[in-house]
Amino acid sequence: MKIVNVNILTIPLVLIMHNFGIAGDFSTVSIEEVKAFWNNRPCNIRHSSAPIGSKKYFDEVEKRKHFVEPHIPEFADFKKWKGKKVLEIGCGLGTEAINFARNGASLTVVELSEESLELARKRFEVYGQHANFILGNAEELDSLIPQGEQFDLIWSFGVIHHSPHPENILKKCEALLKADGELRMMVYSKISYKLFYLMREMGIWDFGCLDELISTYSEAQTGCPVTYSYTFESLKRLFSGFEVLDVSKAHIFPWKIEKYIAHEYEKEECFKNISDVFFKELESELGWHMLVRAKKKASDIK
């Protein structure tokens, strides 16, 4: 597996601008290009320096992920889904998947990347857990999930915004969600501390370039081929097929990147002298993660 690490400060501005096209339109990107990107470097694969696939490795990956993103367990509420049917769209290394399984959910996962799915399978083998693993494109959920099967929870964290047509995924989810089921998803916020950090570091203050700038640097590996981001209004349009229960924002990354890469945790100067309470308030306004809970519209329940 080829692993790439690129510091954003080493990328010339001309290379960033090279791929800029129609703002916010990634619909012509092929799903194979998306798959190749995530096969090249599965998300969070460097969260541990232990041998990949070992129990120590998976333990450290989970510990680090939930340390820097502590809102995930609360948002997922793993214990709530004991004995329930859960569909996860985009399991990655299986960090959330394993927690649903541990807490007694009947779990089905759909993953585009072969490399990620292989590691998720290995994780479940290491911990003696079970899930139904499906390799495939979530835009084609109706052909991947047996006809008539429905779920109590459809979970997807930081995934659908990397698909060329995320609206197609949500359309397929409508038929897969039980009448009393729930959709819980995270997508990226267009207006966030991360955006302003990138604009400052790259010296780009053209708001017409936001979508391309965000997409280029949305992940640890630069150059993600598709990354949509949303305002509250565009989020409403994306989830127009559902009744949205609530939307909140979370996650500002306060750590110095070079230290973080070395598995050391030192906060940026601007975050060192503020309280946890105020930091949470900042996240609620400038968080990178938009957390969405939704259910079927009453008119769609038969």
N, C-alpha and C positions, 0 to 999 in steps of 0.2 A: 504494500500500500504506500503510495507516494504522499508524504506529509509536507505541506508548505506552510511557512510562517512568514508573514510580511508585515513590517512595521509601517503604519500609514504615513509616517513622516519621510519614508524613502521613496515614495511614489511621485514622480514628476507630475505637475499639474496637467501637462499635455496628454499624458496617458489617461488621466481621469476623464478629461473632456472628450477623448477619442470616441467613446461609445455613447455619448449623450445623444439622445434622439427625441422622440415625442415624450413630453413629460408624463411620467406615470403609466406609460403603455408598454407592458411587457408581453402582450398577447401573442406576438409572433415568435417568441422564444420557444424552441422545441423542448419537449419534456426530456428528451435524451440529454440535452445540454444541462438541464437541472440535475438529472441523475448523475451525470459525470462529475459535476461539482461536488456533490455530497459523497460520492464514492471516493473521491480524491482525499477528502478530509471529513469524516463523519463528525457531527457536532459534539463538542466536549471531549474528543478523543484524547486531548492532552491534559485533561484534568487530573491525571495521575502519572507518575513516573514509574510505577510498578509495572511488571510484565503484563502486557495487554491480554485480557481474558482471564487473569487470575482473580481470586476472591478479593485479595488486597486491592487490586486495581479497581474493581467495581465498587468496593466499599469507599475508596478514596474519591472516586468520581462522584458518587452520590453525596458524600460529605461536603465536597467543595461546591457542587452545584447548589445545594440547598443552603450553604453558607452565604454565597453571593446572591442567591435568589430565594430568600426565605419566604417569600409570598407564595411560592408554588404549593407546598403542602397544605397551606390554609385554603388556597383557591381550589385545589383538587378535592380536599376533604375525603381522603382515601377510605376512612372507616365507614363513611356514609353508604358506600356501594357494596358492602358485604352481601353476598348472595344475589347481587344484581348483575345484569348483562351490560358490559362496558365495551365500547368500540373506541380504540385510540387511533387517530389518524396521524401517522408520522411518529413512530416510537423512538427513532434515533438509536441510541445505545441501550434504551430500555429502562432509564432511571425512574421514570414515572410508572411505566408499565409494571415493573417488578413490585412497586408499592401497591398498586391496585390488586395484583395477584396475592401479595402477602396478606392483604386485608380481606381476602375472600371473594373478590369479584370474579365473575366468569368473563374472561378477557379475550377480545379479538383485536389484533393490531394489524394495520395496513401500513406498509413502509415501501417507499420508492427505491431506496438505495440498498443494493445487495450487500455492500460492506457493512452498513449499519445493521441490517436485519441479521446478518451472521453473528455480529457481536451481541445483539439482543438475545438471540437464541442461546448463545453461549452463557450469557448472564443467567438465564432461566435454568439452564442445566446446572450451573455452579450452585445455585440456591435451591434447587429441587422444586421449582415452581412450574406451572403449566399455563400456556396461552395458545390460542389459535393464531399462528403467524401467516400473514398473506403478503407476498411480494407483488406490488402493483401500483398503478397510478390512481390516486384518490379521486381524480376527475372522472374515473370510470368505476366508482363504487358499486353502481348497480350491477355491474358484471362480475364483481369480486365477491360480493356478499350474496348468499343464497336468497332467492326470491321469498319475500314474506318475513324474513328475519328482522327483528327490531330490537332496539337497545334502550335501557334505562338512562344511560349516559353516553353521549358522544363527546369525547375529550380530544382536544388538539392544542398543543402548546407551541406556538412559534413555528407553525408549519404551513398553513394554507396560504399565507402571504408570499410563499416561495413558489407557488404554482402559477403557471401562466394565466389560468382562468379560475381564481378562487371562488368566484360566484357559481361555477359549475359544481364544485365540491359541496357547497352549501345546498344547492338545489337537490343533489343526490341524498343529502342528509335528511331532508324533509320526510322522505318515505321511510327512512331507517330509524327514526326516533319514535318511541312509544308515545301514546297520547298524553301520559303523565311524565314523560321523560324530560331530560334536561340536556342542553348543549352548553358546554363550557370550553371556551377557546381563548387563546391569546394571540393577538396580532400586534404589529408594531405601530407606534404612534408617530405621526408625521412631525408633530411639534414636541420636542423633548430636549432635555439637557444634552443628550447625545448629539442631536442635530447641531446645537449651538457650539458644542465642543469641536465637532468636525469642521464647521464653517470657520471657526477661529484658527484651528490648526492648518487648514488648507488655504486659508485666505480667500475663500469663496463666499461672497456676500450677495450672490444673485439668487433670490428666492425662486426664480424660474428653474433652477438646477437642483432643487431639493430632492426630487425622486431619484435622480441618477446618483447624486452624492450619497444618499442614504443606502441605495442598493449596493454601491461599490464597497462601502465600509460597514455594512450591517452585520457582518460575521467576522470571526477570528481570521478566516482565510479571505483575503480581499477578492473582489470581482464576482460576487454572487450574481448569477445571470438574471434572477428575478427576486426582487424584494419590493412588494407593495407596502405602503404605510398609509395610515388613515387619520383623518380628523374625526371629530365626533359626528359631523354631518355625513361624511363619506362612509363611516362605519354603519350608520343607520341604513344607508342604501344597500350596503353589502349584506346586511342581515334582515333585509326587508321581508323575506319569506318567513320570519319568525317573530314571535313576541319577545322583545328584549326585556329581560327582568332588571338587569342593572349593568352598568359599565363603570369601571374604575381604572385608574392608572397606578402603576407601580414600577419600581426598579430604576434607580439611578446608580450607575457604577462609580463608586467613590475612590477606587483604588488606583495607585500609580501603575500604569500598564507594564513598565519594564520590571518592576518588583513582582507584580502579579504573575507574569510569565515564569519567573523564577520561584513561584510558589511562596512568595513573601507578601505580606499584607500591610501596606502603608498607605494611608489616605492622602489624596491630593490636598494641598494646603487649604483650599477653599472649603473643605469639609471637616477640617480638624477641630474647629472651635464651635461647632453647633451641636445642639442637643439631638438625641434620637427622635424626640417628638417633632422638632422642626424639620429634621431630615425626612420624616414620614410625610409631613405637609408638603415639602418640596416634591417628593415622589408623586403625590396625588395630583400635582399640577404639571410636573415636567417628566413624569415617568416614561420610560421607553416601551413598557408593556401595557397594552390595553386589554383588560380582562373582561370578557363578555360572558354573561349568563343569559340563556334564552330558552324558550320552550315553543311548542307548536302554537300557532294561532288557533283560537277557539273555532274559527270557521273551517279549519283543516281537520278537526277532530270528528271522526264519524262514530 
